Amino acid sequence: MSGPAQGTFLWNELAAKDPAKSGALYADLLGWETAEVPMPDGTYTLFRSGGNDSGGMYQILPEHGPMPQAWISYVAVDDVDDVDAAAAKVKALGGEVLTEPFDVPNTGRICIITDPDGGTLGLMKPAGHSG
C-alpha cells in the first residue's frame, strides 16, 4: 500500500499552552465539535467539522522543547527513515529541529522543524503506509 506523495499536506494541529481556552475559542468561533483522546502524557483534542476530523490540538509540555503556541501543518515524507534524514538535513540547511523524530502510536513518525526565518512545519510518515 502506498501513502501520500512526498510534500503532501496531511494534518493541521494546534500546539497550545492552554488547550481549554484555545479549544473553546475555536469551537465557538467555527462551530467545531471536540473529542478528547487520552494520551500517556495528557489529552489530545480532535476538532471535528461535519462529523469529520479536521484537525487536532495538544498541550505544549516542557519535553516538547522550545515549541511556540501555533498551528502546525504536517507534510508527508516518503518513508519512516526519511523523517530522521529530513531532520538532519534541516539542520544542514540552516533550520532548526524543535522536536526530534518520534513515533506516535497508530499515527506515524513525526518531527517538528523551523526554517531559517522561524516558519514552523511538521514532517510525518503516516502509520500503515510504505513509501
N, C-alpha and C positions, 0 to 999 in steps of 0.2 A: 504494500500500500504506500503510495507516495503522499507527501504532505504538501502544504502550501509552498509556493515558489519562494526562493530567497528574496528578501526585500518586501514581502507582502505584509501589510499591517494586519495584526491578528486580534489585539485586545487593547482596551483602554482601562486604566486603573488610577485611582487617586491614592497617593501616599499622603495620609492625613495625620496631623498632630492630635486633633480631637475629632475622631470619626463620628461621634454622636451629633455634634454641632454641624459638621460638614454634610453628613448624610441627611439630616433634617432639612437643610437648605435646599439641596438638590431634589429631594423628594417633593417638597412643597413647590419649588420653582418649576420643575419639569414634569411633575406628576409621576415620577418613578416610584415603583414599589421596591422595597428592600427585603432581602432574605439573609439571615445570619447563618454563617457556616463556621462551626468550631474548627480552630486550628490549634496545634500544640502550644503556640505562643500567643494566643488571643483569639480574636474573632475576625473572620473575613466577611465583608458585606458585599452581596451581589446587588447590583442595580438592575431592575427589570422594567422593560417598556413593552406594553402589549403582550405580556406573558413570556417575553424572550429576554434572556440575559443579555444586557447591553454593555456592561462594564462592572468594575469592582472597586473595592476600597479596603485598605488595611491601615492599621496604626503604625506610625513610624516608631521603631524601637531603637535603643542605643546600638544594638548589634547590626543594624542596617547601615551604619556608617553615616557620613555627612549628607544624608538624604534631605533635600528640600521638600516642603509641602508643595506638591504639584501633581498635575495629571501626567501620567506616563503612558505613552503608546508603545506597544511591543511589536517588533518586526521579526519575521521568520528568518532563521538561518537553516542551511541545508541539512545538517546533522548535528548530533549531540557534541561531537568533538569540535564543531565549528563555533559553538558558544565559547568554549575555552580559547580557541585560536583567535576569535574575534576580540575577546577581552584583551589578549596580549597585543594584538595589532592596534587596538585603540590607543594603548599607551605609547606605542612606537610612532603613531600619527599625531601625538600631542594632546590626546584626550585623556580622560580620567575614568577609571572604573570605580563607581560608587559602591556597588555591591558585587563582589566576586561571584563567578558562576556557582549555582547551586541547583539541586533538584527539588521540584515541588511535586509531591505525590499526586498522581493522576492528572498532572498538568504538563510537565515537561522540565527542561533545563533552561534557566534564565540567568541573566545578569543585567545590571543597570549601569549605563555609561553616560558620560557627558562629552560633548565635542569641545574643541579648544575655546569656544566662546561661552560654554556653560549650558548649551541645549541638552536636555535630558532625553534619553531613549532607552527602552528595554529591548534586549535581544532574547529570542526564545526559539527553542526547538520543541514543538508540542510533543507530548507523550503519545505513543501509539502510532507514530509515523516514521518511516525511514526515508532518508533523503534520496 
